[in-house]
Amino acid sequence: MKRNLFFAAATTLLMAASMTSCKKGADAVLPTTKDGKKITEFFEKHQRSYETFTVNAATGGVITTSKGSKLTIPAGAFKKLNGTVVNSGNVKVKVLDIFNPSDMLLSNKPTITTSGAMLESFGEIRVDATINDTVLALNDKPLMVVMPVNNGAAGQQREIPMWNGVEPDQIQEYVMNGHNHVNQPTSVTHQIFMATTLQWEQIAGIGTATPTQSSFPIDALGQWRNCDALYNDPRPKTTVLGYFGNGFNPESNENVNSYMKPSMLFFKTKTTNTLLRFTTGILNAAAGKDGFMSYQNSIPVGQEGTFLAITSMNDKFYAELKDVTIGAPASGTTFFGVDFNMTEVTESGLLSLINQLDTK
């Protein structure tokens, strides 16, 4: 499903100039405004960092992260990108494991597929390896990871599909109108990259989840892997719109090349390890109705959960944590609306609200 554009077809020359240095993925241009920088610096400060370990290439070993994830590396697991097997020496292994909603939020790793479907996560992880600063790949030997993910008191052992983390190509076009060298009306079509939230696409491979942990293979280095189950819910679905009132920072509709917006909206489903980020902006909104919306007809009616609305504005943070039960659309409408009334919070206060999602 394509995302709404945050700009009209007739885009100004000023905007065109600001987009000329956009790059894909993590290299996308960072916000240049004060509010954009403030929220970006907050996320960069508080998101989890990679942990670094050393293993013997010949014998392999077991790595245990600070979060309790165990990564088993078989003997002779690595090779250089030219195909040469690494049979000796110390390999530097970098690991980032995520399974709490707070870490998903801060690391921009929500649980949603490339088609907009909801997922229930049993662990997300990325592993990188080098030897003497040379990047390594796997030598056709998958690594095995075990994560201490709680599947709930009523959970049963079950198989869980594997997912690859992708940053969807969001090359968008806009038209700039003007005049040519003989002063005749003309137009030029430009393409820019719109940085997006990481999403998940299903790949081959199966993991296993029990009430206390998940176990799954890692088949590639330098890529995100996720052991997630589709959020199967038979209830009718609706579209959810989140209204920020006067707490919406309009720069969020302008900084299309940045992952971190001055205003953002997240939704954590009750009792399941599912975190959504609403990234589609509401266009041409009436006064007080600016904000974000879900994918069309994607949220179950009756779904309980907790929203976290965040805004960086005038060098201050504003936020609201709000428990909501998604209702059916009112008669004659096709959506369910949620109003937010954010209040000012400190940096530590905002972090506390984010961490509270882990218990929702």
C-alpha positions as CSV (number, residue, x, y, z in Angstrom):
1,M,0.0,0.0,0.0
2,K,1.4,3.4,-1.0
3,R,1.8,6.1,1.5
4,N,0.1,9.5,1.0
5,L,2.4,12.2,-0.3
6,F,3.0,15.1,2.1
7,F,3.3,17.6,-0.7
8,A,1.3,18.8,-3.7
9,A,2.1,18.2,-7.3
10,A,3.2,21.8,-7.8
11,T,6.0,21.8,-5.3
12,T,8.0,25.0,-4.7
13,L,11.6,25.4,-5.8
14,L,12.6,25.9,-2.2
15,M,11.5,22.4,-1.3
16,A,13.1,21.0,-4.5
17,A,16.5,22.5,-3.4
18,S,16.2,21.0,0.1
19,M,15.8,17.5,-1.3
20,T,18.7,17.3,-3.6
21,S,21.0,15.5,-1.2
22,C,18.6,12.8,-0.1
23,K,20.0,9.3,0.2
24,K,18.5,5.9,0.8
25,G,18.1,4.2,4.1
26,A,20.1,5.2,7.1
27,D,22.0,7.7,5.0
28,A,18.8,9.8,4.4
29,V,19.3,13.5,5.2
30,L,18.6,14.3,8.9
31,P,16.1,17.0,9.9
32,T,17.6,20.5,9.7
33,T,15.0,22.3,11.9
34,K,15.4,22.7,15.6
35,D,12.4,20.6,16.5
36,G,13.5,17.8,14.1
37,K,17.0,17.8,15.5
38,K,15.7,17.6,19.1
39,I,13.5,14.5,18.5
40,T,16.3,12.8,16.4
41,E,18.9,13.4,19.1
42,F,16.5,12.0,21.7
43,F,16.0,8.8,19.8
44,E,19.7,8.4,19.0
45,K,20.6,9.0,22.7
46,H,18.2,6.4,24.1
47,Q,18.0,3.6,21.5
48,R,19.8,0.4,22.1
49,S,23.4,0.1,20.8
50,Y,25.1,-2.8,19.3
51,E,27.1,-5.1,21.6
52,T,30.5,-6.4,20.4
53,F,31.9,-9.8,21.1
54,T,34.9,-11.8,19.9
55,V,34.8,-15.5,18.8
56,N,37.3,-17.9,17.4
57,A,36.6,-18.4,13.7
58,A,37.8,-22.1,13.9
59,T,35.8,-23.2,16.9
60,G,32.9,-20.8,17.1
61,G,31.2,-20.3,20.4
62,V,28.1,-19.0,22.3
63,I,27.4,-15.3,22.8
64,T,25.0,-14.0,25.5
65,T,23.8,-10.4,25.2
66,S,23.0,-8.2,28.1
67,K,19.3,-8.7,27.3
68,G,19.7,-12.5,27.7
69,S,19.7,-13.6,24.1
70,K,22.0,-16.5,23.3
71,L,23.6,-16.7,19.9
72,T,25.3,-20.0,18.9
73,I,28.0,-19.7,16.3
74,P,29.2,-23.0,14.7
75,A,32.8,-23.7,13.8
76,G,33.9,-22.3,10.5
77,A,30.7,-20.2,10.2
78,F,32.3,-17.3,8.4
79,K,33.7,-16.5,5.0
80,K,35.0,-13.4,3.2
81,L,32.8,-11.7,0.6
82,N,35.1,-13.2,-2.1
83,G,34.2,-16.7,-0.8
84,T,37.3,-17.5,1.1
85,V,36.5,-19.4,4.3
86,V,37.8,-17.9,7.5
87,N,39.4,-20.9,9.3
88,S,41.4,-19.0,12.0
89,G,41.6,-15.8,13.9
90,N,39.4,-13.7,16.1
91,V,36.1,-12.5,14.6
92,K,34.5,-9.4,15.9
93,V,30.7,-10.0,16.1
94,K,28.3,-7.1,16.6
95,V,24.8,-7.9,17.8
96,L,21.6,-5.8,18.3
97,D,18.7,-7.8,19.8
98,I,15.2,-6.2,20.3
99,F,12.1,-7.7,21.8
100,N,10.6,-5.0,24.1
101,P,8.1,-2.5,22.6
102,S,10.1,0.4,24.1
103,D,13.2,-0.8,22.1
104,M,11.1,-1.3,19.0
105,L,9.9,2.2,19.3
106,L,13.3,3.8,19.9
107,S,15.0,1.8,17.3
108,N,12.4,2.4,14.6
109,K,11.5,-1.3,14.3
110,P,7.7,-1.6,14.7
111,T,5.9,-4.8,13.9
112,I,4.2,-4.3,10.6
113,T,4.7,-6.0,7.2
114,T,5.4,-4.4,3.8
115,S,1.7,-4.9,3.0
116,G,0.5,-3.2,6.2
117,A,-0.4,-6.4,8.2
118,M,0.1,-6.4,12.0
119,L,2.7,-8.8,13.5
120,E,3.2,-10.2,17.0
121,S,7.0,-10.2,17.6
122,F,9.0,-13.0,19.2
123,G,12.3,-11.2,18.7
124,E,14.2,-9.0,16.2
125,I,18.0,-9.2,15.7
126,R,20.8,-8.1,13.5
127,V,24.3,-9.6,13.5
128,D,27.4,-8.2,11.8
129,A,30.9,-9.8,11.7
130,T,34.4,-8.6,10.7
131,I,37.9,-9.9,10.9
132,N,40.7,-7.3,10.8
133,D,38.1,-4.8,9.5
134,T,37.1,-7.1,6.6
135,V,33.3,-7.6,6.4
136,L,32.3,-11.3,6.6
137,A,29.3,-13.3,5.4
138,L,28.0,-16.7,6.6
139,N,29.6,-19.8,5.2
140,D,26.3,-21.6,4.5
141,K,26.0,-22.3,8.2
142,P,23.1,-20.5,10.0
143,L,23.5,-19.1,13.4
144,M,21.0,-20.0,16.1
145,V,19.5,-17.5,18.5
146,V,17.4,-18.0,21.6
147,M,15.6,-15.0,23.0
148,P,13.8,-14.8,26.4
149,V,10.5,-13.6,24.9
150,N,7.4,-14.1,27.1
151,N,4.6,-15.6,25.1
152,G,2.0,-15.1,27.8
153,A,0.6,-17.5,30.5
154,A,-1.6,-19.3,28.0
155,G,1.0,-19.6,25.3
156,Q,1.7,-23.0,23.7
157,Q,4.8,-24.1,21.7
158,R,4.3,-23.2,18.1
159,E,6.1,-22.6,14.9
160,I,6.7,-18.9,13.9
161,P,7.6,-17.7,10.4
162,M,10.8,-15.7,9.7
163,W,10.9,-12.2,8.3
164,N,13.5,-9.9,6.7
165,G,13.6,-6.2,7.6
166,V,13.4,-3.9,4.6
167,E,13.2,-0.2,4.0
168,P,10.6,0.0,1.2
169,D,11.7,2.0,-1.8
170,Q,9.7,5.2,-1.6
171,I,10.8,7.0,-4.7
172,Q,8.2,9.7,-5.2
173,E,7.7,12.1,-8.0
174,Y,6.7,15.8,-8.0
175,V,6.3,18.3,-10.7
176,M,8.0,21.7,-10.7
177,N,6.3,24.2,-13.1
178,G,8.3,27.1,-14.6
179,H,9.5,28.5,-17.9
180,N,12.1,27.4,-20.4
181,H,15.0,29.2,-22.1
182,V,12.6,31.0,-24.5
183,N,10.2,31.9,-21.6
184,Q,7.6,29.3,-22.5
185,P,5.7,27.5,-19.7
186,T,7.1,24.0,-19.0
187,S,7.5,21.6,-16.2
188,V,10.1,19.2,-14.8
189,T,9.4,15.9,-13.0
190,H,11.8,15.1,-10.1
191,Q,12.2,12.0,-8.0
192,I,13.1,12.0,-4.4
193,F,13.6,9.3,-1.8
194,M,11.2,9.3,1.2
195,A,12.8,7.6,4.1
196,T,10.3,5.2,5.8
197,T,9.9,3.1,8.8
198,L,11.5,-0.4,8.6
199,Q,8.9,-3.1,7.6
200,W,9.0,-6.8,7.4
201,E,8.7,-9.3,4.5
202,Q,8.3,-13.0,5.0
203,I,11.2,-15.2,4.0
204,A,12.0,-19.0,4.1
205,G,12.7,-20.4,7.6
206,I,10.8,-21.3,10.7
207,G,11.3,-20.4,14.4
208,T,9.8,-21.9,17.5
209,A,8.1,-20.0,20.3
210,T,7.3,-21.4,23.8
211,P,5.7,-19.6,26.7
212,T,9.2,-18.3,27.8
213,Q,11.4,-18.0,24.8
214,S,11.8,-18.1,21.0
215,S,14.4,-20.0,19.0
216,F,15.2,-19.3,15.3
217,P,18.0,-19.4,12.7
218,I,19.9,-16.4,11.3
219,D,20.7,-17.1,7.6
220,A,22.5,-13.8,6.8
221,L,24.7,-11.2,8.3
222,G,24.2,-7.4,8.0
223,Q,20.4,-7.8,7.7
224,W,17.5,-7.6,10.2
225,R,15.8,-10.9,11.0
226,N,12.5,-11.2,12.8
227,C,10.6,-14.2,14.3
228,D,7.0,-12.9,14.1
229,A,3.5,-14.3,13.8
230,L,0.8,-12.6,11.7
231,Y,-1.7,-11.0,14.0
232,N,-4.7,-13.1,13.0
233,D,-7.8,-11.5,14.3
234,P,-11.2,-12.4,12.8
235,R,-12.9,-9.2,13.9
236,P,-13.9,-6.6,11.3
237,K,-11.2,-4.0,10.6
238,T,-11.4,-0.3,10.5
239,T,-9.1,2.7,9.8
240,V,-7.9,4.6,12.8
241,L,-7.1,8.4,12.7
242,G,-5.2,10.1,15.5
243,Y,-5.9,13.8,15.9
244,F,-3.2,15.9,17.6
245,G,-5.3,19.0,18.2
246,N,-3.0,22.0,18.6
247,G,-0.1,19.7,19.4
248,F,0.8,18.8,15.9
249,N,4.1,20.1,14.5
250,P,3.5,20.9,10.8
251,E,7.1,20.2,10.0
252,S,6.1,16.5,10.2
253,N,4.5,16.9,6.9
254,E,7.5,18.6,5.4
255,N,10.5,16.6,6.6
256,V,9.7,13.7,4.2
257,N,13.3,12.6,4.0
258,S,13.7,11.9,7.7
259,Y,12.7,8.9,9.8
260,M,12.2,10.9,13.0
261,K,9.4,13.4,12.7
262,P,8.7,16.2,15.2
263,S,5.3,14.6,15.7
264,M,4.8,10.8,15.8
265,L,2.1,8.3,16.8
266,F,2.5,4.7,18.1
267,F,0.0,2.0,19.1
268,K,0.8,-1.0,21.4
269,T,-1.8,-3.7,21.4
270,K,-2.9,-5.0,24.8
271,T,-1.1,-8.2,26.1
272,T,0.6,-8.9,22.8
273,N,4.1,-8.0,21.6
274,T,2.8,-5.8,18.8
275,L,3.9,-2.1,18.2
276,L,2.6,-0.1,15.3
277,R,3.7,3.3,14.1
278,F,1.2,5.3,12.2
279,T,3.3,7.1,9.5
280,T,0.6,8.2,7.0
281,G,-0.2,11.9,7.5
282,I,-3.7,13.3,7.4
283,L,-3.8,15.7,4.4
284,N,-5.8,19.0,4.2
285,A,-7.0,18.5,7.7
286,A,-9.5,20.8,9.4
287,A,-8.4,22.8,12.4
288,G,-7.3,20.6,15.2
289,K,-7.5,17.4,13.1
290,D,-3.9,17.2,12.0
291,G,-2.2,13.9,12.8
292,F,-1.7,10.4,11.5
293,M,-3.7,7.5,10.3
294,S,-3.4,3.7,10.1
295,Y,-3.4,1.7,6.9
296,Q,-6.9,1.5,5.5
297,N,-9.1,-1.1,7.3
298,S,-6.2,-2.7,9.2
299,I,-7.1,-2.4,12.9
300,P,-9.6,-4.8,14.5
301,V,-12.7,-3.3,15.9
302,G,-12.7,-3.9,19.6
303,Q,-8.9,-4.0,19.8
304,E,-7.6,-2.8,23.1
305,G,-4.3,-1.0,23.3
306,T,-2.3,2.0,24.2
307,F,-1.4,5.0,22.0
308,L,1.7,7.2,22.6
309,A,1.5,10.5,20.8
310,I,4.8,12.5,20.8
311,T,5.6,16.0,19.6
312,S,8.8,18.1,19.6
313,M,7.8,21.8,19.3
314,N,9.4,25.1,20.3
315,D,12.3,23.2,21.9
316,K,10.0,21.3,24.2
317,F,8.6,17.7,24.3
318,Y,4.8,17.0,24.5
319,A,3.3,13.6,24.9
320,E,0.2,11.6,25.9
321,L,-0.1,7.9,26.8
322,K,-3.7,6.9,26.2
323,D,-5.5,3.5,26.7
324,V,-8.1,3.1,23.9
325,T,-10.5,0.4,22.7
326,I,-10.9,0.8,19.0
327,G,-14.6,1.3,18.2
328,A,-16.7,0.7,15.1
329,P,-17.0,3.7,12.8
330,A,-19.9,6.0,13.5
331,S,-22.9,5.8,11.2
332,G,-22.0,7.2,7.8
333,T,-18.2,7.2,8.4
334,T,-15.4,4.8,7.5
335,F,-13.0,5.4,10.4
336,F,-12.5,5.6,14.1
337,G,-11.0,8.8,15.5
338,V,-8.9,9.2,18.6
339,D,-8.2,12.7,20.0
340,F,-5.0,13.5,21.9
341,N,-4.4,16.3,24.4
342,M,-0.6,16.2,24.9
343,T,1.1,18.0,27.8
344,E,4.7,19.1,28.2
345,V,7.1,16.4,29.4
346,T,10.8,16.4,30.2
347,E,13.2,14.2,28.4
348,S,13.2,11.7,31.3
349,G,9.4,11.9,31.4
350,L,9.1,11.1,27.7
351,L,11.4,8.1,28.2
352,S,9.3,6.9,31.1
353,L,6.2,7.0,28.9
354,I,8.0,5.0,26.3
355,N,9.2,2.4,28.8
356,Q,5.6,2.0,30.1
357,L,4.6,0.4,26.8
358,D,6.5,-2.7,27.9
359,T,3.9,-3.4,30.6
360,K,0.8,-2.6,28.5
